[in-house]
Amino acid sequence: MITFKNPLSATLLFLSVQCSVYSQKISDVVVQGEIKELSVSPDGSVWLADNGGLVYRLASGQTDVEVKLKLPEPKPDYFGAKHIDIERLSFFNEKTFFISGYTGKELLGKESDDPNMIYLTEDGGSTWSAVEFCKKGIWVYDCIAKSSGEAWLGGSDGNIYYSGDFAKHWKKLSAPYNNSSRMAHLALGQSVGMAASLGNKLKLSTDNFKTFSILETPLEQGKYEDPNRQKPEIRSDNQFGNLAVMNNMLIVTQEGYSFYSPVTKIEWTRFKPGAGLFAVDEKEQKVIGISDQNRINIYSQDMAFERELGLIPAAEHIRDIKVLNGTVFVLTEDYLESKPGDDVVGRVGNMEVKRVGYKKVRAYKVYTFSGTGKSSLELQVKQ
């Protein structure tokens, strides 16, 4: 019997996997809201959060899903949208971590927007407190948290905010971008850090994001052809997918292509075979990248292809990848048809606009590739 703190139903299906190279554990999660990122705590637990304000945890090696937070549902605006969005969890340790995205004190049951809060826990998610990190609300696009208690976050206003006391207090640190270019991604290594905008802008920092210098991007170096030139009718703002720093090597994904360059001389080189999303295994000093047909590849410290780790079904859209102590976690998304019923899609004045028919719900899977264990678990949770 599986127990929950909130009224959710679940079914379990145990499968056997025989493999001498790795084992694969699958958690299939079906929710009403959207999940954008996968978060992994230092103890190997998987944490997921959706834009309905629900945060829940699948403990490492366990089959029990525990709901850790359910934010009150905000009132819809004029068009029926409900402005709340938890996107990620950032961990200092197993007990102390915070959630961020588009959340704030004015979002809890009110129509006005003031997303200036992170939610902090110091007891592993049993209790939470709201902490204001800025005066004027922003959408947080990326965060970094270190076991030392330092944290950096940034987003829609282009600024970077810093905490040195486990997210209890925050201050504005720098402004590499503005509310037009926006701060989309952050990465921090031992000696350098990077910040990327929503568009074709990339900056380097050698003092933990206090000051910046401009970096040439892969697009500016002509490492791939700009889709805007080929198909001007298709909108493209040359976005970066993710960033990382491994030793003195910079790694970026721009418009689905992953590149690396030594920090001493910026000359971007594309991964072979090509990779899209990637994650860095800090313990093993290797890169785990997603290549064509959802193949999961391991690249060695010099960025050379080492071996294929596994394969995700090509029909599934990969949303995120994380690595912890040699274990790889991959979040995928698909859509399922739900039972017939009314689906509220908007408002005209005080009148709700509905459609009748089959409702699509998002379905998510978390694939775990590890060097230990010999079984596979499939878990389904429905709101």
Phi, psi and omega per residue, in radians:
M1 nan 2.301 3.102
I2 -1.750 2.330 -3.105
T3 -1.954 2.628 -3.100
F4 -2.389 2.683 3.010
K5 -1.443 -0.435 3.108
N6 -2.047 2.737 -3.078
P7 -1.282 1.525 3.030
L8 -2.121 2.652 3.055
S9 -1.903 2.645 -3.096
A10 -2.588 2.619 3.020
T11 -2.237 2.543 -3.115
L12 -2.065 2.453 3.063
L13 -2.348 2.018 -3.140
F14 -1.632 2.289 3.139
L15 -2.157 2.648 3.115
S16 -1.813 2.316 3.114
V17 -2.169 2.161 3.088
Q18 -1.844 2.041 -3.127
C19 -2.737 2.342 -3.102
S20 -1.544 -0.260 -3.074
V21 -1.665 -0.809 -3.118
Y22 -2.667 2.823 3.000
S23 -1.920 2.739 -3.075
Q24 -2.259 2.162 3.080
K25 -1.980 2.280 -3.063
I26 -2.064 2.239 2.999
S27 -2.029 2.017 -3.092
D28 -1.747 1.978 -3.037
V29 -2.034 2.180 3.103
V30 -1.991 2.096 -3.092
V31 -2.321 2.855 3.109
Q32 -1.339 -0.655 -3.079
G33 -1.577 -3.060 -3.101
E34 -1.780 2.360 3.048
I35 -1.913 2.141 -3.066
K36 -1.761 -0.500 -3.066
E37 -2.382 2.746 3.037
L38 -1.917 2.343 -3.142
S39 -2.114 2.464 -3.132
V40 -2.214 2.219 3.132
S41 -1.417 2.874 -3.125
P42 -1.038 -0.362 3.111
D43 -1.583 0.106 3.095
G44 1.557 0.098 3.091
S45 -1.307 2.505 3.096
V46 -1.664 2.256 3.114
W47 -2.075 2.374 3.098
L48 -2.269 2.582 3.112
A49 -2.472 2.486 -3.139
D50 -2.073 3.032 -3.075
N51 -1.432 0.198 2.964
G52 -1.684 -0.009 3.098
G53 1.622 0.320 -3.123
L54 -1.829 2.294 3.076
V55 -2.169 2.236 3.122
Y56 -2.509 2.874 -2.929
R57 -2.311 2.384 2.960
L58 -1.975 1.862 -3.048
A59 -1.158 2.617 3.137
S60 -1.037 2.179 3.110
G61 1.323 0.111 -3.109
Q62 -1.951 2.917 3.100
T63 -2.057 0.167 -3.054
D64 -1.781 2.015 3.091
V65 -1.544 2.189 -3.100
E66 -2.049 2.144 3.086
V67 -1.339 2.155 -3.052
K68 -1.814 -0.316 -3.136
L69 -2.810 2.373 3.026
K70 -2.359 1.765 3.134
L71 -1.217 2.533 3.066
P72 -0.998 2.477 -3.104
E73 -1.293 2.198 -3.121
P74 -1.308 2.810 3.071
K75 -1.255 2.499 3.108
P76 -1.254 2.668 3.081
D77 -1.458 -2.904 -3.072
Y78 -1.030 -0.579 -3.092
F79 -1.673 0.086 3.108
G80 1.612 -0.036 -3.130
A81 -1.345 2.514 3.102
K82 -1.952 1.934 -2.966
H83 -1.484 1.515 2.978
I84 -2.721 2.426 -3.076
D85 -2.742 1.829 3.010
I86 -1.581 2.157 -3.047
E87 -1.924 -0.516 -3.008
R88 -2.742 2.823 2.972
L89 -2.076 2.371 -3.113
S90 -2.080 2.159 -2.939
F91 -1.862 2.265 2.874
F92 -1.511 -0.742 3.081
N93 -2.782 -3.013 -3.081
E94 -1.129 -0.466 -3.069
K95 -1.698 -0.622 -3.013
T96 -1.959 2.064 3.118
F97 -2.830 3.013 -3.103
F98 -2.483 2.781 3.089
I99 -1.967 2.590 -3.111
S100 -2.562 2.963 -3.122
G101 2.701 -2.008 3.091
Y102 -2.148 1.400 -3.075
T103 -2.395 2.658 3.136
G104 -3.081 2.964 -3.049
K105 -1.128 -0.515 -3.125
E106 -1.446 -0.036 -3.132
L107 -1.600 -0.224 -3.061
L108 -1.505 1.473 3.082
G109 1.552 0.170 -3.138
K110 -2.201 2.822 -3.087
E111 -1.515 -0.484 -3.063
S112 -1.280 2.601 -3.081
D113 -1.743 2.225 3.050
D114 -2.644 1.172 -3.035
P115 -1.396 1.281 -3.054
N116 -2.061 0.393 -3.036
M117 -2.145 2.578 2.768
I118 -1.965 2.773 3.091
Y119 -1.943 2.149 -2.989
L120 -1.945 2.409 3.011
T121 -2.192 2.508 3.088
E122 -2.117 0.170 3.139
D123 -2.323 0.595 3.068
G124 1.317 0.295 3.087
G125 1.764 0.080 3.106
S126 -1.268 -0.669 3.068
T127 -2.321 2.680 -3.081
W128 -2.353 2.615 3.042
S129 -2.300 2.516 3.108
A130 -1.491 2.270 -3.135
V131 -2.146 2.189 3.117
E132 -1.409 2.185 3.134
F133 -1.855 -0.223 3.056
C134 -2.722 2.894 -3.103
K135 -1.461 -0.769 3.135
K136 -1.712 2.207 -3.011
G137 -1.100 2.517 3.055
I138 -2.400 2.890 2.981
W139 -1.640 2.085 -3.131
V140 -1.402 2.108 -3.102
Y141 -1.696 -0.449 -3.110
D142 -2.764 2.668 3.139
C143 -2.471 2.667 2.964
I144 -2.277 2.307 3.069
A145 -2.280 2.356 -3.136
K146 -1.975 2.682 3.141
S147 -1.113 -0.332 3.108
S148 -1.251 -0.234 -3.099
G149 1.792 -0.048 3.078
E150 -1.440 2.552 3.116
A151 -2.613 2.571 3.085
W152 -2.321 2.463 3.043
L153 -2.516 2.743 3.119
G154 -2.781 2.993 -3.100
G155 -3.130 -2.275 -2.854
S156 -1.236 -0.291 3.100
D157 -1.649 -0.012 3.092
G158 1.463 -0.101 -3.108
N159 -1.566 2.828 2.985
I160 -2.027 2.301 -3.135
Y161 -1.957 2.553 -2.989
Y162 -2.263 2.474 2.989
S163 -2.277 2.411 3.090
G164 -1.986 0.145 -3.070
D165 -2.314 0.873 3.074
F166 1.039 0.727 2.995
A167 1.249 0.281 3.111
K168 -1.378 -0.608 3.130
H169 -2.361 2.562 -3.071
W170 -2.325 2.697 3.028
K171 -2.518 2.658 3.061
K172 -1.242 2.226 -3.052
L173 -1.754 -0.830 -3.086
S174 -2.800 3.020 -3.124
A175 -2.369 1.331 3.137
P176 -1.160 -0.403 -3.134
Y177 -2.390 -2.973 3.111
N178 -2.302 -3.003 -3.081
N179 -1.344 0.022 3.018
S180 -1.689 -0.902 3.125
S181 -1.335 -0.664 3.062
R182 1.172 2.628 -3.140
M183 -1.694 1.866 -2.987
A184 -1.633 -0.694 -3.063
H185 -2.510 2.609 3.081
L186 -2.239 2.583 3.018
A187 -2.575 2.495 -3.082
L188 -2.451 2.176 3.046
G189 -1.856 -2.829 -3.121
Q190 -1.271 -0.541 -3.068
S191 -2.165 -0.387 -3.120
V192 -2.390 2.807 3.054
G193 -2.377 2.861 3.114
M194 -2.301 2.661 3.007
A195 -2.379 2.336 -3.131
A196 -2.078 2.531 3.089
S197 -1.582 3.103 3.039
L198 -1.183 -0.466 -3.138
G199 -1.824 -2.663 -3.000
N200 -1.539 1.029 -3.141
K201 -2.350 2.312 -3.081
L202 -2.428 2.334 -3.097
K203 -2.308 2.653 -3.100
L204 -2.012 2.469 3.089
S205 -2.256 2.414 3.079
T206 -1.958 0.154 -3.106
D207 -2.367 0.737 3.079
N208 0.992 0.818 2.997
F209 1.281 0.374 3.049
K210 -1.437 -0.713 3.090
T211 -2.368 2.862 -3.028
F212 -2.461 2.681 2.923
S213 -2.169 2.743 -3.055
I214 -1.466 2.386 3.055
L215 -1.905 2.502 2.940
E216 -1.192 2.465 3.126
T217 -1.654 2.847 3.055
P218 -0.979 -0.652 3.120
L219 -1.147 -0.748 3.138
E220 -1.142 -0.479 3.080
Q221 -1.544 0.080 3.087
G222 1.209 0.558 -3.099
K223 -1.424 -0.187 2.996
Y224 -2.721 2.867 -3.088
E225 -1.558 2.289 -3.113
D226 -1.138 2.120 3.119
P227 -1.025 -0.446 3.117
N228 -1.096 -0.546 -3.133
R229 -1.350 -0.580 -3.139
Q230 -1.360 -0.827 -3.054
K231 -2.300 1.415 -3.065
P232 -1.106 -0.303 3.141
E233 -1.338 -0.254 3.133
I234 -1.693 2.175 -3.096
R235 -1.233 2.343 3.062
S236 -2.604 2.279 3.085
D237 -2.055 0.458 2.981
N238 0.999 0.767 -3.020
Q239 -1.216 2.663 2.996
F240 -1.642 2.366 3.128
G241 -1.468 -0.820 3.048
N242 -2.813 2.915 -3.103
L243 -2.326 2.732 3.021
A244 -2.775 2.728 3.008
V245 -2.201 2.150 3.104
M246 -2.214 1.959 -2.991
N247 0.986 -2.134 3.106
N248 -1.840 0.456 3.135
M249 -1.936 2.286 3.064
L250 -1.678 2.408 -3.120
I251 -2.298 2.290 -3.131
V252 -2.433 2.700 2.931
T253 -2.047 2.134 3.102
Q254 -2.180 2.100 -3.140
E255 0.891 0.714 3.040
G256 1.552 -0.041 3.115
Y257 -1.935 2.312 -3.132
S258 -1.795 2.408 -3.083
F259 -2.357 2.789 3.031
Y260 -2.381 2.701 3.137
S261 -2.712 2.479 2.984
P262 -1.175 2.522 -3.093
V263 -1.231 -0.406 -3.103
T264 -1.231 -0.527 3.097
K265 -2.572 1.946 -3.034
I266 -1.313 1.829 3.067
E267 -2.491 1.765 -3.007
W268 -1.300 2.350 3.096
T269 -2.167 2.342 -3.114
R270 -1.432 2.467 3.085
F271 -1.081 2.493 3.047
K272 -2.247 2.126 -0.120
P273 -1.092 2.758 -3.065
G274 -1.030 2.578 3.122
A275 -2.239 2.610 3.028
G276 -1.780 -1.850 3.044
L277 -1.108 2.637 3.131
F278 -2.614 2.924 3.006
A279 -2.519 2.696 -3.130
V280 -1.836 2.237 3.029
D281 -1.540 1.713 -3.053
E282 -1.157 -0.575 -3.132
K283 -1.191 -0.805 -3.093
E284 -1.593 -0.155 -3.111
Q285 0.995 0.932 3.112
K286 -2.387 2.817 3.107
V287 -1.908 2.329 3.048
I288 -1.894 2.046 -3.055
G289 -2.179 2.658 3.089
I290 -1.706 2.088 -3.126
S291 -1.841 -2.895 -3.110
D292 -0.981 2.550 3.118
Q293 1.022 0.536 3.046
N294 1.058 0.617 3.050
R295 -1.440 2.391 3.133
I296 -1.743 1.999 -3.061
N297 -1.971 2.615 3.048
I298 -1.876 2.242 3.091
Y299 -1.981 2.374 -3.055
S300 -1.315 -3.115 -3.056
Q301 -1.058 -0.511 3.096
D302 -1.573 0.209 3.076
M303 1.295 0.155 3.077
A304 -1.380 2.561 3.119
F305 -1.101 2.276 -3.135
E306 -1.828 -0.960 3.119
R307 -2.959 2.893 3.041
E308 -1.567 2.259 -3.125
L309 -1.517 -0.717 -3.087
G310 -3.064 -3.037 -3.062
L311 -2.425 2.331 3.039
I312 -1.781 2.421 3.105
P313 -0.862 2.297 -3.027
A314 -1.082 -0.434 -3.103
A315 -1.280 -0.299 -3.093
E316 -1.551 2.395 3.133
H317 -1.545 2.103 -3.131
I318 -1.417 2.138 -3.107
R319 -1.684 -0.609 -3.029
D320 -2.784 2.739 3.076
I321 -2.481 2.385 3.087
K322 -2.359 2.707 3.086
V323 -2.308 2.373 3.091
L324 -2.465 2.019 3.062
N325 0.885 0.784 3.084
G326 1.510 -0.102 3.105
T327 -1.749 2.308 -3.086
V328 -1.844 2.287 3.120
F329 -2.049 2.270 -3.132
V330 -2.228 2.229 3.092
L331 -1.757 2.205 3.093
T332 -2.111 2.807 -3.110
E333 -2.300 2.463 3.037
D334 -2.533 3.113 3.122
Y335 -2.172 2.455 3.084
L336 -2.107 2.629 3.059
E337 -1.548 2.226 3.116
S338 -1.658 -3.139 -3.116
K339 -1.193 2.757 3.137
P340 -1.073 2.627 3.106
G341 2.954 3.016 3.114
D342 -1.334 2.395 3.133
D343 -2.196 1.972 3.138
V344 -1.271 2.139 -3.099
V345 -2.039 -0.086 3.141
G346 3.007 -3.055 -3.139
R347 -2.409 2.579 2.946
V348 -2.174 1.818 -2.995
G349 1.120 -2.187 3.103
N350 -1.650 0.069 -3.079
M351 -1.720 2.262 3.082
E352 -1.373 2.412 3.054
V353 -1.740 2.146 -3.063
K354 -2.149 2.761 2.957
R355 -2.237 2.624 -3.140
V356 -1.947 2.290 3.124
G357 2.715 -2.891 -3.129
Y358 -1.315 2.357 -3.087
K359 -1.794 2.290 3.100
K360 -1.509 2.366 3.030
V361 -2.170 2.594 3.134
R362 -1.318 2.488 3.056
A363 -2.130 2.361 -3.084
Y364 -2.169 2.576 3.014
K365 -2.246 2.491 3.020
V366 -2.003 1.946 3.100
Y367 -1.626 2.321 3.122
T368 -2.125 2.112 3.112
F369 -1.921 2.121 -3.058
S370 -2.435 2.799 3.096
G371 -1.533 0.020 -3.140
T372 -2.170 2.780 3.111
G373 1.485 2.721 -3.072
K374 -2.349 0.323 -3.102
S375 -2.259 2.884 3.140
S376 -2.275 2.426 -3.102
L377 -2.117 2.329 3.023
E378 -2.024 2.197 -3.085
L379 -2.198 2.282 3.137
Q380 -2.112 2.265 3.136
V381 -2.213 2.256 -3.139
K382 -2.156 2.378 3.010
Q383 -1.369 nan nan
